[in-house]
């Protein structure tokens, strides 16, 4: 591939998906997060609100929640294009 078209992965970025087991919206969100992060070479992690009392108290009514670099990016539905823009701008 020509260096002109090679895109460097965003450095120092991290996407966090806050979810709970059995949540169909969480499953949908994970598909989008996995795809965008794989495309861009961005690491991602998931956290389970049933295992973390602070996350549970903070995000219970909003899950799934996506954080980008620790800041809330979105909740409930994850828009692929919006997440991609947030990671490349």
C-alpha positions as CSV (number, residue, x, y, z in Angstrom):
1,X,0.0,0.0,0.0
2,X,1.3,3.5,-0.9
3,X,2.4,5.6,2.1
4,X,0.0,8.2,0.9
5,X,-3.0,6.0,1.6
6,X,-1.7,4.3,4.8
7,X,-3.4,5.7,7.8
8,X,-1.6,5.6,11.1
9,X,-3.7,4.2,14.0
10,X,-4.7,6.8,16.5
11,X,-2.2,6.7,19.3
12,X,-3.0,6.6,22.9
13,X,-6.7,6.0,22.4
14,X,-8.8,3.6,24.4
15,X,-12.4,2.7,24.0
16,X,-14.3,1.3,27.0
17,X,-17.6,-0.5,26.7
18,X,-19.6,-0.6,29.9
19,X,-22.1,-3.4,29.8
20,X,-23.9,-6.1,31.7
21,X,-24.6,-9.8,30.8
22,X,-27.8,-10.6,29.0
23,X,-28.2,-7.1,27.6
24,X,-29.1,-7.2,23.8
25,X,-28.2,-3.5,23.4
26,X,-24.8,-4.2,24.9
27,X,-24.3,-7.0,22.4
28,X,-25.2,-4.7,19.6
29,X,-22.8,-2.0,20.9
30,X,-20.0,-4.5,21.2
31,X,-20.3,-5.5,17.5
32,X,-19.9,-1.8,16.5
33,X,-17.0,-1.2,19.0
34,X,-15.1,-4.3,17.9
35,X,-15.5,-3.3,14.2
36,X,-14.4,0.3,14.5
37,X,-11.6,-0.5,16.9
38,X,-10.3,-3.3,14.6
39,X,-10.5,-1.1,11.6
40,X,-8.5,1.7,13.3
41,X,-6.2,-0.3,15.4
42,X,-7.5,1.1,18.6
43,X,-7.5,-1.0,21.8
44,X,-10.8,-1.5,23.6
45,X,-11.9,-3.1,26.8
46,X,-15.2,-4.0,28.4
47,X,-16.3,-3.6,32.0
48,X,-19.3,-5.3,33.6
49,X,-21.5,-3.1,35.8
50,X,-22.5,-6.1,37.9
51,X,-18.9,-6.5,39.0
52,X,-18.2,-2.8,39.8
53,X,-20.4,-1.0,42.3
54,X,-19.2,2.5,41.2
55,X,-19.9,1.8,37.5
56,X,-23.3,0.3,38.4
57,X,-24.3,3.4,40.4
58,X,-23.1,5.8,37.7
59,X,-24.3,4.1,34.5
60,X,-27.1,1.7,35.4
61,X,-29.8,3.6,33.5
62,X,-27.6,4.2,30.5
63,X,-26.0,1.0,29.5
64,X,-24.4,0.2,27.3
65,X,-22.1,3.2,27.7
66,X,-19.1,3.8,25.5
67,X,-16.2,5.9,26.9
68,X,-13.4,7.2,24.6
69,X,-10.3,7.9,26.6
70,X,-12.3,7.8,29.8
71,X,-14.9,10.4,28.8
72,X,-18.5,9.3,28.0
73,X,-19.0,9.2,24.2
74,X,-22.4,7.7,24.0
75,X,-25.0,5.4,25.6
76,X,-27.8,3.0,24.5
77,X,-27.0,2.9,20.8
78,X,-23.5,3.3,19.2
79,X,-23.3,5.0,15.9
80,X,-20.4,3.6,13.9
81,X,-19.6,6.7,12.0
82,X,-19.8,8.9,15.1
83,X,-17.4,6.6,17.0
84,X,-15.0,6.4,14.0
85,X,-14.9,10.3,13.8
86,X,-14.3,10.6,17.5
87,X,-11.3,8.3,17.2
88,X,-9.8,9.9,14.1
89,X,-10.4,13.6,14.7
